[in-house]
Amino acid sequence: MSSNNEERKRRNDLRGELIDKFPRDRSYLLPALHFLQEKFSFLSDWGLEVLGWHLGVPASEVYGTATTYTELLLSPPAEKTVSVC
């Protein structure tokens, strides 16, 4: 399967999950962002795009909300964490 077909399938699968879990209402933006983070460990650009489409929220608002909350990650978490005492 080509990467375009894989990406299309991933997007369609996510759309289906969002349709099942969240009504098409902008008030579900934050819970849906948390759902995406739990599912993928971070918020990908394509995930934010699909979420905005589903909720009928502009991409700028989805991104703005995602960057407002520090617990939401826009890039994959590091494989190793270094702590200093």
C-alpha positions as CSV (number, residue, x, y, z in Angstrom):
1,M,0.0,0.0,0.0
2,S,1.4,3.4,-0.9
3,S,2.0,6.1,1.7
4,N,-0.8,8.2,0.3
5,N,-3.2,5.3,0.6
6,E,-2.0,4.6,4.2
7,E,-2.4,8.3,5.1
8,R,-5.9,8.4,3.6
9,K,-6.9,5.3,5.5
10,R,-5.5,6.8,8.8
11,R,-7.5,10.0,8.2
12,N,-10.6,8.1,7.4
13,D,-10.2,5.8,10.5
14,L,-9.7,8.9,12.7
15,R,-12.8,10.6,11.2
16,G,-14.8,7.5,12.0
17,E,-13.6,7.5,15.6
18,L,-14.3,11.2,16.0
19,I,-17.8,10.8,14.6
20,D,-18.5,7.9,17.1
21,K,-17.1,9.8,20.1
22,F,-17.8,13.5,19.6
23,P,-20.8,15.4,18.3
24,R,-20.1,18.0,15.6
25,D,-20.0,20.8,18.1
26,R,-17.1,23.2,18.8
27,S,-17.6,22.8,22.6
28,Y,-16.0,19.4,22.3
29,L,-12.7,20.8,21.0
30,L,-10.7,20.4,24.2
31,P,-12.0,16.9,25.1
32,A,-11.3,15.8,21.5
33,L,-7.7,17.3,21.7
34,H,-7.1,15.2,24.8
35,F,-8.5,12.1,23.0
36,L,-6.0,12.7,20.1
37,Q,-3.1,13.1,22.5
38,E,-4.0,9.9,24.3
39,K,-4.4,8.0,21.0
40,F,-1.2,9.2,19.3
41,S,1.0,10.5,22.2
42,F,1.0,14.0,20.6
43,L,-1.1,16.2,18.3
44,S,0.0,15.7,14.6
45,D,-0.8,18.4,12.0
46,W,-3.0,16.0,10.1
47,G,-4.9,15.0,13.3
48,L,-5.6,18.7,14.1
49,E,-6.8,19.2,10.5
50,V,-9.2,16.2,10.7
51,L,-10.4,17.3,14.1
52,G,-11.1,20.9,12.8
53,W,-13.0,19.4,9.9
54,H,-15.1,17.2,12.1
55,L,-16.0,19.9,14.7
56,G,-16.4,22.6,12.1
57,V,-13.7,24.7,13.8
58,P,-11.2,26.7,11.8
59,A,-7.6,25.3,11.8
60,S,-6.3,28.5,13.4
61,E,-8.7,28.0,16.4
62,V,-7.8,24.3,16.7
63,Y,-4.0,25.1,16.6
64,G,-4.5,28.1,19.0
65,T,-6.3,26.0,21.5
66,A,-3.7,23.2,21.2
67,T,-0.8,25.7,21.9
68,T,-2.6,27.3,24.8
69,Y,-2.5,24.2,27.0
70,T,1.0,23.1,28.0
71,E,0.0,19.5,28.6
72,L,-0.8,19.1,24.9
73,L,2.2,18.2,22.8
74,L,2.6,19.2,19.1
75,S,5.6,16.9,18.6
76,P,6.4,13.3,19.5
77,P,7.6,12.9,23.1
78,A,11.3,12.2,23.5
79,E,12.3,8.6,23.7
80,K,14.5,9.2,26.7
81,T,14.0,11.7,29.5
82,V,16.9,13.1,31.5
83,S,16.2,14.4,35.0
84,V,18.7,16.4,37.0
85,C,18.4,16.8,40.8
